[in-house]
Amino acid sequence: MTPTLRADECYLQFSQILRQIEDVVSQGQGFDPAVSDRRFRIAMSDIATFAFLPPLMEILHRRAPDVEVEVVQPLIDDIPDYLATGKIDAAIGNLPTVRRVTASSLLMREHYVCLMSEAHSAIGKTLSEEEFLTARHANVSSEFTGHKHLEQALQKAGAKRKISVQVKQFTVLPYLIRYTDYLAVIPSQVSKVFVTHGGLKELPLPIDVPEFEVRVHWDEQQGRNAPQRWFCDVIREALGS
């Protein structure tokens, strides 16, 4: 048996109402993460999930073993409404448009690096601007990512890349570039993880691209309930630099 579209809609609405009731009750009774089985929903891109979910779950596993976490990827423009209506508890990423209309806390300042095969046929231990611009690139184009700000910065610098392959997920990049001469521009935190898997190397970008902020976002009204406050505190502890 499979639910109808209307059943899915009802489930979403009912689950939100039940969670709001749970939040009201928890405010009167207090929130104990050690015994809670609450499900927290967090908005992150696949690259943020790859880098940030493991350290977050490590803390949750120790302190709140029955708590559940669901990662969702709404459109960036929908995040403020998702936070305000309780569809999600928090959002993590480089989301400057979301920051204007939500409460947020800085987790870290990040920068981009260039990732490539360790056996790249033309690039050794350094990367020049000419090599960067003449090389073929693997690029990520996703509706839920702040990665588009990289493209804006490169365009502002007059740097036009040659894109050979366009994908929707960052996590496929190591498999695309390990045995080719493609370059990929990604955040340094993720690059460090990819490099540990072997066969890859990272080099500084030869073009000046500004740092960016990774923040945790929440709705100020929704964030007054004890479970959500606790969850955002754990995020800051796990990911804050």
C-alpha positions in Angstrom: 0.0 0.0 0.0 1.2 3.5 -0.8 -0.3 6.8 0.5 -2.1 9.1 -1.8 -0.9 12.7 -2.4 -3.6 13.9 0.0 -2.5 11.4 2.6 1.1 12.7 2.3 -0.2 16.3 2.7 -2.2 15.4 5.8 0.7 13.5 7.3 2.9 16.6 6.9 0.3 18.9 8.5 -0.5 16.5 11.3 3.2 15.8 12.1 3.8 19.6 12.4 0.8 20.0 14.7 1.9 17.1 16.9 5.4 18.5 17.1 4.1 21.9 18.1 2.0 20.2 20.9 5.1 18.4 22.0 7.1 21.7 22.1 4.4 23.3 24.3 4.3 20.4 26.7 8.1 20.3 26.8 8.2 24.0 27.8 6.2 23.1 30.9 7.9 19.8 31.7 11.5 20.6 30.6 13.4 18.9 27.9 15.6 15.9 28.7 17.7 15.0 25.6 18.8 11.8 27.3 15.3 10.2 27.1 13.8 12.2 24.2 12.9 10.5 20.9 12.1 13.7 19.1 12.9 14.0 15.4 14.9 17.2 14.5 14.8 18.3 10.9 17.8 20.3 9.5 18.3 21.8 6.1 21.8 21.2 4.5 23.2 20.7 1.1 24.8 17.4 0.3 28.3 18.9 0.8 27.4 20.3 4.2 25.9 16.9 5.2 29.1 15.2 4.2 31.2 17.5 6.3 29.0 18.4 9.2 26.6 15.6 9.9 29.2 13.1 11.3 30.5 15.4 14.1 27.0 16.4 14.9 25.7 12.8 15.2 28.7 11.8 17.3 27.6 14.2 20.0 23.9 13.3 19.6 24.7 9.6 19.8 26.3 10.1 23.2 23.9 12.6 24.7 20.6 11.8 23.1 20.7 8.2 21.8 17.0 8.1 20.9 16.8 11.5 19.1 16.3 11.3 15.3 17.7 13.6 12.7 16.3 14.1 9.2 18.3 16.1 6.6 16.2 18.0 4.0 17.1 20.2 1.1 14.4 22.8 0.4 15.0 25.6 -2.0 17.0 28.4 -0.4 14.1 30.9 -0.8 11.8 28.5 1.1 14.0 28.1 4.1 12.7 31.1 6.1 9.1 29.8 5.7 10.2 26.3 6.6 11.8 27.6 9.8 8.9 29.9 10.7 6.3 27.1 10.3 8.3 24.5 12.1 8.9 22.3 9.0 12.6 22.4 9.9 14.4 23.2 13.2 17.6 24.7 11.7 19.5 25.3 8.5 23.2 25.2 8.0 25.2 26.8 5.2 26.4 29.9 3.4 23.0 31.4 3.1 23.3 35.3 3.1 19.7 35.8 1.8 18.4 33.6 4.6 20.4 35.5 7.2 18.5 38.7 6.5 15.2 37.3 7.8 16.2 34.7 10.4 18.2 34.5 13.6 21.7 32.9 13.1 25.0 32.2 14.6 28.4 32.0 13.0 29.9 28.5 12.9 33.1 29.1 10.9 34.7 31.2 8.1 35.5 29.1 5.1 37.5 29.5 1.8 37.7 27.7 -1.5 40.5 25.5 -2.7 41.2 23.7 -6.0 40.9 19.9 -5.9 42.4 17.7 -8.6 44.0 14.3 -9.2 47.3 13.6 -7.5 48.5 12.4 -10.8 47.3 15.4 -12.9 49.2 15.4 -16.2 50.0 19.1 -16.3 49.8 20.5 -12.7 52.3 19.7 -10.1 52.8 21.4 -6.7 51.6 24.9 -7.7 48.7 26.2 -9.7 49.0 29.3 -11.9 46.0 31.5 -13.0 46.7 30.5 -16.6 46.6 26.8 -15.7 43.4 27.3 -13.7 41.7 29.0 -16.6 42.9 26.7 -19.4 42.1 23.5 -17.5 38.7 21.6 -17.7 36.5 21.8 -14.6 33.9 19.7 -12.9 31.3 22.0 -11.4 28.3 21.7 -9.1 25.1 23.4 -9.9 22.5 22.9 -7.1 19.4 24.8 -6.1 20.3 24.3 -2.4 23.8 25.7 -2.1 25.6 28.9 -1.5 28.2 27.7 -4.1 26.7 30.1 -6.7 28.6 32.9 -4.8 31.8 31.4 -6.1 30.7 31.9 -9.7 29.8 35.5 -8.9 33.3 36.1 -7.4 35.0 34.5 -10.4 32.9 36.5 -12.8 33.8 39.7 -10.9 37.5 38.8 -11.3 37.0 38.2 -15.0 37.8 34.5 -14.7 35.8 32.3 -17.0 36.3 28.6 -16.4 35.9 25.8 -18.9 33.2 23.5 -17.5 33.4 20.0 -18.9 30.9 18.3 -16.5 28.1 19.7 -14.5 26.6 17.8 -11.6 24.1 18.3 -8.8 26.0 16.8 -5.9 29.4 17.6 -4.5 30.0 14.0 -3.2 30.5 12.6 -6.7 33.4 15.0 -7.4 36.3 12.8 -6.1 35.2 10.0 -8.4 35.0 12.3 -11.4 38.4 13.9 -11.0 40.6 11.1 -9.5 41.3 9.6 -12.9 41.0 12.7 -15.1 42.6 16.1 -15.4 39.4 17.9 -14.3 39.7 20.5 -11.5 37.0 21.2 -8.9 36.7 24.2 -6.7 35.2 23.3 -3.3 35.3 24.5 0.3 38.5 23.7 2.2 36.8 21.6 5.0 35.3 19.2 2.4 38.5 19.1 0.4 40.5 17.9 3.4 38.1 15.0 3.8 38.3 14.1 0.1 42.1 14.2 0.1 42.3 11.7 3.0 40.6 9.1 0.7 43.7 9.1 -1.5 44.5 9.9 -5.1 43.7 13.6 -4.8 45.5 16.8 -3.9 44.4 20.4 -3.1 46.1 23.6 -4.1 45.3 27.2 -3.3 43.2 29.1 -5.8 45.3 31.4 -8.0 42.4 33.9 -8.2 41.3 35.9 -5.2 37.9 34.7 -4.0 36.5 36.1 -0.7 36.0 33.9 2.3 32.4 33.0 3.2 30.5 32.4 6.4 28.9 29.1 7.4 26.1 29.8 9.8 23.3 28.0 11.6 19.9 29.6 11.1 16.7 29.3 13.1 13.4 31.1 13.5 13.4 33.5 16.5 9.9 32.6 17.5 10.3 28.8 17.0 13.7 28.9 18.7 12.2 29.8 22.0 11.2 26.2 22.7 13.6 24.1 24.8 14.2 21.3 22.3 15.1 23.6 19.4 17.4 25.7 21.6 19.2 22.6 22.8 19.6 21.4 19.2 21.0 24.6 18.0 23.4 24.7 21.0 24.6 21.2 20.0 25.2 22.3 16.4 27.3 25.2 17.6 29.3 22.9 19.8 29.9 20.3 17.2 30.7 22.7 14.3 31.8 26.0 15.8 35.4 26.9 15.2 
